[in-house]
Amino acid sequence: MSLSLLLAVIFCASFILTMVGLGGGLIFSPLFVLLGFPLSNAVSASLFLNGVAALSAGITYYRKKMIDIKTAVPLLVSSSLAAPFGAMLTSVIDLRLFSGLLAGVIFLAAMRMIFSGNAESETTALSEKHRILGGGAIGIAVGVMAGLLGIGGGVFIVPLLIYLLKMPTKTAAATSIFIVIFSSFSGFVAHISLASTDWKFIFLAACFSFAGGQLGSRIMSERLRGKAVRRIFGVVLLVFFLKLLQKAWL
């Protein structure tokens, strides 16, 4: 793949995934591996570009007051604390079996996202106390799964915020983006301390990732309805579902 085409893919991935609460890592990491990047470079580049796209979108969402900070902070803290425990579980749990079971859950979530009606009218707002406590509990679950599978937690955060904390779809996506910023850059710092990084490529690609995040966040906040965001996210979940099946079978 030529550099110009790769940069275009990075822009498009950031554009689409920042609209639904992700940064692009779901596409970046496997793409870089397929292109022959050393694994350490693929992961570190993916995390950095994921963080840049999320930061770009987060700026827009913050300015438009779409981020639920009070829910995001306890989720962010608890997921960060729980992730190491998830990583330790990889040695005692059959990861293939777990991936297969989780794939089933993700598939059901995807179907609900794609085929649900107007979920905004079906939900009842929870109290601030329940949102804070619920955010902390969700963070623990997300942190364990993220540490166990070695992935970011955005694919779990958005549906949990929507269906457990009754958060409006757009707010859930924007809040997830805020959390992804911290998880991506913290992971990036850990990886660059262990392996070399292609800074020239990363900084060039970051420009396209930032631009994609800006465009995606502006379109989501101004033009898309919650139902459209849910359906796009449902399609993203189906991609993740296929990746988990591959992990379970190979």
C-alpha positions in Angstrom: 0.0 0.0 0.0 1.4 3.4 -1.0 1.9 6.1 1.7 -0.8 8.3 0.2 -3.4 5.6 0.3 -2.4 4.6 3.9 -2.8 8.2 5.0 -6.2 8.3 3.3 -7.3 5.2 5.2 -6.1 6.7 8.5 -8.2 9.8 7.8 -11.3 7.8 6.9 -11.0 5.5 9.9 -10.6 8.5 12.3 -13.5 10.2 10.6 -15.9 7.3 10.9 -15.0 5.9 14.3 -14.8 9.3 16.2 -18.5 9.7 15.4 -19.4 6.7 17.5 -17.0 7.1 20.5 -13.9 5.4 19.2 -10.6 6.8 17.8 -9.6 4.4 15.0 -7.5 1.8 16.7 -10.0 -0.9 15.8 -8.7 -0.5 12.2 -5.2 0.9 12.7 -3.6 -1.9 14.6 -4.7 -4.9 12.4 -4.0 -2.7 9.3 -0.4 -1.9 10.3 0.3 -5.6 11.2 -1.0 -6.7 7.8 1.2 -4.1 6.1 4.2 -5.7 7.8 4.9 -3.2 10.6 6.8 -4.8 13.5 4.3 -5.6 16.2 5.7 -3.1 18.7 5.6 -0.3 16.0 2.1 -1.3 14.9 0.7 -1.2 18.4 2.4 2.0 19.5 1.5 3.8 16.2 -2.1 2.6 16.6 -2.4 3.9 20.1 -0.9 7.3 19.3 -3.1 7.8 16.3 -6.1 6.6 18.3 -5.4 9.1 21.0 -4.9 12.0 18.5 -8.2 11.2 16.7 -10.0 11.0 20.1 -8.3 14.2 21.3 -9.4 16.0 18.1 -13.0 14.9 18.5 -12.9 15.5 22.2 -12.1 19.1 21.7 -15.3 19.5 19.6 -17.5 17.5 22.0 -16.2 19.4 25.0 -16.8 22.8 23.4 -20.4 21.7 22.6 -20.8 20.5 26.2 -21.6 16.9 25.1 -19.3 15.1 27.5 -20.7 13.8 30.8 -17.5 14.5 32.9 -19.1 13.4 36.2 -19.7 9.9 34.8 -16.5 9.8 32.8 -14.1 10.4 35.6 -15.0 7.5 37.9 -15.2 5.2 34.8 -11.8 6.4 33.8 -10.2 5.8 37.2 -11.8 2.4 37.9 -11.0 1.1 34.4 -7.3 2.2 34.7 -7.1 0.4 38.1 -8.8 -2.8 36.8 -6.9 -3.2 33.6 -3.8 -4.8 35.2 -6.0 -7.5 36.8 -7.5 -8.3 33.4 -4.0 -8.7 32.1 -3.1 -11.1 34.9 -6.2 -13.2 34.1 -4.8 -14.1 30.7 -2.6 -16.8 32.3 -5.5 -18.6 34.1 -8.5 -18.1 31.6 -8.9 -19.9 28.3 -8.7 -16.8 26.1 -10.2 -18.6 23.1 -13.3 -19.6 25.0 -13.6 -16.2 26.6 -13.2 -14.5 23.2 -15.9 -16.7 21.7 -18.4 -16.0 24.5 -17.7 -12.3 24.4 -18.2 -12.4 20.6 -21.7 -13.6 21.2 -22.4 -10.7 23.6 -21.0 -8.2 21.1 -23.1 -9.7 18.3 -26.3 -9.2 20.4 -25.3 -5.7 21.2 -24.7 -4.9 17.6 -28.1 -6.3 16.6 -29.7 -4.1 19.2 -27.8 -1.0 18.1 -28.7 -1.6 14.4 -32.3 -2.6 14.8 -33.5 -0.7 17.9 -36.1 2.0 17.5 -35.9 5.4 19.1 -34.0 4.4 22.3 -33.8 8.0 23.5 -37.6 8.0 24.2 -37.4 4.6 25.9 -34.9 5.5 28.6 -35.4 7.2 31.9 -32.7 9.5 33.2 -30.9 8.3 36.3 -29.8 10.3 39.3 -26.3 11.8 39.4 -25.4 9.4 42.2 -26.5 6.4 40.2 -24.5 7.6 37.2 -21.3 8.1 39.2 -21.6 4.7 40.9 -22.7 3.0 37.7 -19.8 4.6 35.8 -17.3 3.3 38.4 -18.8 -0.2 38.1 -18.8 -0.1 34.3 -15.1 1.0 34.5 -14.1 -2.1 36.4 -15.8 -4.4 33.9 -14.4 -2.5 30.9 -10.9 -2.4 32.5 -10.8 -6.1 33.1 -12.0 -6.9 29.6 -9.6 -4.5 28.0 -6.6 -5.8 30.0 -7.6 -9.4 29.2 -8.0 -8.9 25.5 -5.4 -6.3 25.0 -7.7 -3.7 23.4 -9.2 -0.3 24.1 -12.5 -0.2 25.9 -14.5 2.1 23.7 -16.5 -0.8 22.1 -17.8 -1.8 25.5 -18.2 1.7 27.0 -20.8 3.1 24.5 -23.4 0.4 24.7 -23.1 0.1 28.5 -23.6 3.9 28.9 -26.6 3.8 26.7 -28.4 0.7 28.0 -27.3 0.6 31.7 -26.9 4.3 32.6 -29.7 5.4 30.2 -27.4 8.0 28.6 -28.4 9.6 25.3 -26.5 8.1 22.4 -24.6 11.2 21.4 -23.6 11.9 25.0 -22.4 8.3 25.4 -20.3 8.5 22.2 -18.7 11.9 23.3 -18.1 10.6 26.8 -16.4 7.5 25.5 -14.1 9.6 23.3 -13.0 11.5 26.4 -12.0 8.3 28.1 -10.3 6.9 25.0 -7.9 9.9 25.0 -6.4 8.8 28.3 -6.4 5.1 27.7 -4.7 5.5 24.3 -1.9 7.9 25.4 -1.2 5.9 28.6 -0.8 2.8 26.6 1.4 4.6 24.0 3.7 5.8 26.7 4.1 2.3 28.0 4.9 0.9 24.6 7.5 3.5 23.5 9.4 2.9 26.8 9.9 -0.7 25.6 10.5 -0.4 21.9 11.6 2.1 19.2 9.1 4.2 17.4 8.9 5.5 13.8 8.3 9.2 14.8 8.5 10.5 11.2 5.5 8.3 10.1 3.6 8.8 13.4 3.7 12.6 13.2 2.7 12.7 9.5 -0.1 10.2 10.1 -1.3 12.2 13.2 -2.1 15.2 11.0 -4.6 13.0 9.0 -5.9 11.4 12.1 -6.5 14.8 13.8 -8.3 16.1 10.6 -10.5 13.0 10.5 -11.4 13.4 14.1 -12.4 17.0 13.6 -14.6 16.2 10.6 -16.2 13.2 12.3 -17.0 15.0 15.5 -18.5 18.0 13.8 -20.7 15.9 11.6 -21.9 13.8 14.5 -22.6 16.8 16.8 -24.4 18.9 14.2 -26.0 16.6 11.6 -26.5 13.0 12.8 -29.3 11.9 15.0 -28.8 9.4 17.9 -30.4 6.6 15.8 -27.9 7.1 13.0 -25.0 7.0 15.5 -26.3 3.8 17.0 -26.5 2.1 13.7 -23.0 3.1 12.6 -21.7 1.9 16.0 -23.6 -1.4 15.4 -21.7 -2.0 12.2 -18.5 -1.2 14.0 -19.4 -3.8 16.6 -20.0 -6.4 13.9 -16.4 -5.8 12.7 -15.2 -6.3 16.3 -17.4 -9.4 16.6 -15.6 -11.0 13.5 -12.2 -10.1 15.0 -13.1 -11.8 18.3 -14.3 -14.9 16.4 -11.0 -15.0 14.6 -9.2 -14.8 17.9 -11.3 -17.6 19.3 -10.8 -19.9 16.3 -7.1 -19.3 15.4 
